[in-house]
Amino acid sequence: MNLVFPFSEAARLPMAGDNVAIATRRLEAGTGIDYEGRSFTLSHTVMEGHRFAVEPIEPGQFLLSWQLPFGVAERALQPGDYACNQSMLDALGIRQLDFDLPEQANFVDRIEPYQLDPANFQPGVALAPHEEPRTFLGYGRAGGRGVGTRNYIVVLGTSSRTASYARLLAERWSGRAAGDGVVPIAHTEGGGGSDPNNRELLLRTLAGFVVHPNVGAVLAVDYGSEAVTNKMLREYMVAHGYGLDHVRHCFMSLDGSFAARLAEGERQVAAWAEEMAGE
């Protein structure tokens, strides 16, 4: 026997007047939905977060969510029909699903751009400031870095080749006082010999770690011969206005004895830990 759900237990309608609802749970094909004094049955299994029609929608009509059109019906939809376009069916079709998909798409994407009318625009009234400003304990950072709620020392493997160094150095400081702790940042990119296609994204991500407000100091480590190096990271941060001068930092290139470089890293972390002890 198929289940029947009150609409509130099965889906959400973002705004009154929408003609499709968003499933809040997986709903099996044949499930009944009681909606605004009437009932309908789902044509197909609808996964959580996917949409189904709650009103009849004729070909050429908009599908509405948040009272905004996001698609145009290619064929008629009845209440309970799974709203799906071709890209959805293509993406779901390669997955090992335990239910049948609709044979055809029933809408195509069409997002209408919002046209702002400056002449009739009326801004809302700003809320009055709270009578007693709220505060919290934090670390004020210079250079536009904001306010941190932690004070970490970061060992940053600039490329994938120095990931093990970052982890080992952080492990050596496990349980020892150093701000709020020594955290390794290791990843799998930039260690090869050829220029990676995500170099810009990688440098931007690493730069963001360096100036994050929860970071009190950064030891960036490379070998100097990878596709992404400390030199590139420094130049990127300077060129894009990151507040590198407003965070304790050291760029270290590994050469010679790995053990000697670990010891050197420990000395640098110890020096920062002492500086940060009173913060």
N, C-alpha and C positions, 0 to 999 in steps of 0.2 A: 504494500500500500504506500502510495506516494505521500510525502509529508506536505503539510500546509503551514506556512508561516505568516504571522502578522508582518506587514511590511517593515515595521520598526526593528524586527529581529533578523531581517534578511538583507536590508539595503538602506541606503540613504539617498535622499533627493537634495542636492546641494541648495537649490532655491525653488520656491514655489513657482510653477509655470514651466519647469524643465519637463521634457518629454522622455528622458532616459534617466534611469537610476543607477547608482553604483553599488554593486554587491559587496556586503561587508563580511561575507563568508562564502565558501564554495557552496553552490546551489546545484543540485542534481537535476538533470532533464526530467520533466514531469512534475517538479515541485510546484505546489500551488502557492500563490501570493494573494493575501487579502489586502486590498489597497483602496482606500477611500470609499468603502461601502460596496466594492465589487471585487471579484476574484478573477485571476487568470493563471495560466499554467506556463511554465518556462519551456520553450521549444528545445533547448539544448542545455547541457551543463554549462554553468557560468562560473568562472573562477573569481576568487576574491579580487576586488579592485576593477573588475570588468563591468561593462554596462549592459543593461537590457531595457527594452522599451516599456514605458508605463502608459503611453497614450498611442493611439493610431497615428502613424506617420506616413504620409503619402509620398510617392516619388517626387523628387524636386524640393521637398520641404527640408528645413534645417533640423538637425539633431541638436538639442540645446542642453548645456550643462552650465550651471551658474548663470543661467539666462543668457549665455553667449553661444553662438553657433560654432560647432567644431567640425561638422560634416554635413553632407547633403545626401538624402536617401536616394539610392539607385533603384530600389524597388520598395514596395509597401512593407511596412513593419507593423505588426500587431502587438498589443501588450503581451509581454513575455518573450518576445523575440530577442535573441542574442544580437547585440549591435556589434558588427565586425566589418572591418575593411579588408582589402586584399593583403596588405602588409601584415596585419594580425594573423590572417589565415596562413600566410607563407611562413611566418616565424613560429607559429604553434605547430604547423604541419611537420616540422622536422624533429619535434620533441616526442618522446615516448609517452603519449597521453593515454589514460585509461577510459577515455570517452570520445564520442564522435563529434567532429566539428561540423558547422554548417557547410554545405556544399558550395555556396556562393557568398560573396561579400554582399552586404546590403546598404553600404554607404561609402562615399569617398570623402577624403579629408577636404575641408574647406574652412579655414579660419579667417574670418572677416577682420581686417584691421580696424582698430578703434579710431574714430575721428574725433579729436578733441576740438570743441567749439570754444575758443578763447573768449569770445564775447559773452557767452553765457555761463562760463565756468564760475562756480561759487565754492571757494575753499571752505572746509569745515572749521569749526571753532576749536582752537587749541585748548587742551586741558590746562587748568591752572597748575602751577608748580605745587608740589607737596609742601605743606607748611614746615615740616621738619625734614630737611634733605637726608636721604639715606646714605650710609657709608659702609664700607667693608674694609677689612685688613688686606692690604695688597702691596705689590711692589711697583711703584711708579717708575716707568721706563722713559728715558729721554729719547729724543729723536723721532717722536711720533710713534713709538712702539706700543703705547697704551699702558695698561695696568695689568700686571700678572697676579695670579693667585698662588703660584708656585715659583720656586727658585732653583731650577734644575741646572746641572752641568751636563752638556750634551757632547758626546763623542760622535762626530758625524763622519761616516764613511762616504767620502765624496763620490766614489765609484763603487761598483760591486766588488772590486778587488780588495778594498780595505774594509769590507763588512766584518770579516773575522777579527780584525784588529779592534774595531769599535766594540764588538761584543766582549772580547777578552779583557779589554781595559775596564769596561763597565763591571764585568764580573769580579775583577780584582778589588773593586770598591764596594762590593755588596756588603751592607751592614756597617759601613764606615761613614762617619759624618762628612757630608759634602753638600751644603745647601739642603735641598729636598731630595737629593739623590743624583747619581750619575746614570744617565740614560743613553744607550746606544741608538743611533739611527742608521740602520743598514738597509740596503735595497739591492736590486738586481740589475741596475742600469749603468751604462757608461763605461764598462770595464773592457770593452773590446778595442780593436784598433781602428775601426771605421767610424765615421761620424754618425751617431744614432739619429733616426728621424724624429725622435722626441726630445732632442737636446734642449730646445727652448723651454719646454714644459718641465724637464728635469731641473734645469738651472733655476727656474722660477720657484719650483717646489722646495729645493734646497735652500734658496735664499729666504723663503718664508719661514723655514725651520730656524734659521740663524737668528732672525729678528723677532721671533715669537715672544710675546710678553712673559711667558712662563719660563723663558730661558735666561739664566744669569750669566752663562759663559759657554763658549763653543770651541771645541778642538776639532778642526776639519782636517781629515787625513786622506792623502792620496799617494800614488807612486810617482806622479808627475809625467807619466808616459801614456796614460789612458786617453780614451776619446773625450772624457770629461774630467777636468783637473781642477785643483784649487785655484790656479791662475785664472781659468775661465770663470769660476764661481766668483772670485773677487772682482774681476773686470765687469761681470754681469751686474753685480750688486752696486758697484760704483756708477755704472752707466744708467741704471734704472732708479737711482735715488734711494736705495735701501740704507737704513741707518746703521751701517756696519761699524762706524766709529763710536756708536752708542751702546755697544755690547762687547763684553770681554771676549776676545777671540784670539785664536792662534791657528795658522795654517802650517801643517807639518807634512813633509813628503818623506815617505819611508825609503831608506837606503841602508845598506850595511846590515848589521845584526837586527833581526826582528825583536829579539829579547831586549836589546839595548834601547830600541825605540819604544817598546812597552814601558821600560823604566823611565824614559824621558817623559812619556805621556803621564805616568803616575806623578812625576814631580810637578808637571804643569797643573794637573788636577788638584794636587795637594796645595799648591800656591793659591789657586782660586778658592778652594775650600776654606782656607784661612781668611782670605779677604771677605768671603761671604758669611762668615760665622756670626758677625754682628748685625747682619741685615734683617 
